[in-house]
Amino acid sequence: MTAVPEGLLPAGRGAEPATLPAVQLYARLLATAVAHAAGGPPVPRVRMRSAEGDLEPFRLERWLAPTSAADDRIVARAVAPVLDVGCGPGRLLEALAAQGKPALGVDLVPAAVGIARARGGRAVQGSIFRDVPGAGAWATALLLDGNIGIGGLPAALLERVGALLRPGGEAIVETDPPGSPTRTTRVRIESDGAVSDWFAWARVAADAIAPIARQAGLEAAETFEHEARWFVRLVSP
């Protein structure tokens, strides 16, 4: 029997959930999801909670699964070489490699990078705000799965991404639907028996990203929707 990682066991009656660093809890949840796929115990219910009390699914299954039709559309549009910001366990890197498109993923979580590499992707562990291989030479940067929220400062994030692109490069950003609130907040990951510490995050709607991108020196060139997911293509003038 595959053991459930310590800290993910259901809390007893009246017990307070354990609080772990977000990177540590995410890594443990990934390990549990991988073990479940190999016949281990079920993955605990996982959600992301905002400081305002909003809850949304934490989509481990989607990130570990093969790419969806919406993902495949992005992969087909991406001009190589491609930088996947917050690549997670590497489903997009795997698909890019299958199409022969050189790509690199960057993620803070070593466990996610390990899974991405095992799937055939090229990935490095670290912050997008620190040294990134190939800086200034990437044709496309991907910010999918809500990763426009990284750090809670989308303009600063887009400025950094713009600096990593080659002249004329572009970023494909997944956003919330038009009309959604655009805000900076704090969030945490919650699972059965464990929660993460709070960390800064941002939510950006498709119809609100243009002025944020402009602050970062990028221009919104196209907005499109697929499978109820919204994307905006930003170009470097």
N, C-alpha and C positions, 0 to 999 in steps of 0.2 A: 504493500500500500504506500502511495506517495504521501509524505507528511505535508500538512498545511503549514506554511511558514509561520513562525512565532509572531504574534502580534495581529494575526488575522483570525484567531479563534473567536467564536461568538462570545460576547461578554456575558457574564452571569447576571442574574436578576439584580438590578440596582447598581451594577458595576459601571464605572465611568469608562468610556472607550480610551484605549491607549492613544497618546498623541505622539506622532512620529514626524521627522522631517519629510517634506513632500517627496523629495527624491527617493528616500528610503521606502516610503509606503508605496510609491508607484513601482519601484523595482520589485517589491514583494508581490504586489498584485500581478505584475507581468509574469513572475515566476509561477504563481498559482494558475494563471490562465494557460500558460504553456503546459504545465503538469496536467491540467484538466483535459487539454487537447490530446494528451497521451494516455488518457484513461484514468486520471486522478480525480480527486474530489471536485465538486462544483466550485465555480468562481463565486466569491461573495458578491452580494449586491454592492455596486459602486456608483457613487454619484458625486457631482461637484456642487457645492453650496456657495453662493455668493454672500457677502456681508449683508445684503438686502434681504436674504432669505430665499432667493430663487434657487431651485434645484434643477439639474439637468443630468442626463446619463453621462457616465464616464465610459467612453466607447472602446473598451479593451478588445472586445470581440471583433469590431470592425478594423481596428488597427492591426490585429494579428491575422485577419482573414486576407484572402487574395483581394486585389483591387476590384472596386465596383465599376459600373458603367460610367459614373461621373468621374471617378479616378482615372479611368482609361482615356476619357476625353481630355483630361488635363495632361496626361502623359503624352498623348498624341500631339498636342499643341506645343508642348515644351521644346524649345530649341536648345540643343546641347552646346556646351556642357551645362548641366543643371545642378543647382545647389538646393538641397531640400533642408529648409530651416526647421528644426524641431522634428527630425525625421522619425522619431519613435522607433518601433520595431521593424521599420523598413519595407512596408508593402509597396510604396511608390518606387523606392530604389530597386526592388526586385523587378518591377514592371519596366522601369527604364532600362535596366540591364538586359532584359529580354528583348527590347527593341534596339539594342546596340547603341544606346545613348549614354555617353559618359556622364556620371553623376556622383555627387558626394553628399552624404547626409551629416548633419551636425546635431548633436543632442547632448543635454546635460547628464543624462542617466546612463551610466555604464552598462547596465543590464539591457537597456533598449538598444544600445549600439552593438552589443554582443549578438542579440537576436537578428538585427539588421545584417550584420556580417554573415551570420549563419545562413541567411536567405540569399546570399550572393551579392549583397550591396557593399559599397565602399562607404564607410562611415567613421567619423571621429567623435570622441567625447570632448565636450567643452562648450563654452558660451559663444553665441554668435557675436557678442560684443568684444571678444578677445581675438587672438590670431586665428585666421581661417585660411587654409591652403587655397591658393589660386585667387587671392583677393584682387579685384579689378579685372578679372578675366571671365567671369561667369556670364553666360548668355541669358539664362533664366534662373530666377530664384522662386521657390515655392514656399508659400506660407499658408498651409492648409490646416484643416481640423481645428480651427480656432486659434492658430498660432500667431495671428496678428495681435493677440492679447499678451504675448510674452513681455514681462517686465512692467506691464501697466502703462507703457508710454509708446503708443503706436507711432507717433511722429518720429521719435528717436529711433525706434526699431526700423522704420522704413528708410530713414536717413542712413543707417548702418547698412541695410541691405543694398541701397543705391550705391554706396561706396564699394560694395563687393562686386557689382555688375560691371561688365565692360561697357564702353560707350554704345548707346543704342540698345542696351539690354532691357529686359523687362522682368517684372515680378507678377506672379499670379497669386492673388490673395483670396482666400475664402473668407466671406463675411457673413454677418447675420442678414436676414431678409430686409429689404427696404422698409423703412418705417419703424424698425426696431430701435430701442434705446441705444445710444452711443455714449459710453461712460467708462471711467476708470473705477475699479472696485478692488476688493480683496476677496479671494476665494480659498476654499480648502477642499481636499478630497476626503470623502467619507465612505467607509466600508463597514461591514459587520464587525464590531469590536475594535475598530481603529479609525482614527482620523489623522489628517496631516495638520501641520501648522498652517497658518494663514499666509498667503503670498499675494503680491500685486498682480493684477490681471486687467485686461481691457476688453470691452465689447464694442465692435464697430459695425454699423449697418452699411449695406451696399450703397445707399444714397447719401452717406455721410463721409465716405472715405476720401473723396476728391480734394477737399481743402486740407485734410490731414496729409495726404500725399504731396500736395503742393508745398507744404512747409518743409518736406523732406527732399524737395527737388525732383519729384516724380509727377507725372501727369496720368490721370485716369483716362484710358483709351477705349475701354470696352467693359460692359457689364453683361453677364450671362448667367443663366440658371439651368441646372440639370439635376434631375432626381430630387427636387425640392432643396437643393443646395445652391448657394449664390456665390459667384466669383467675380472679381474685378481684375482686369489686366492693367497694370501700371507700367508706363514706359519711362525710360531715362532719356530726356531730350538730347 
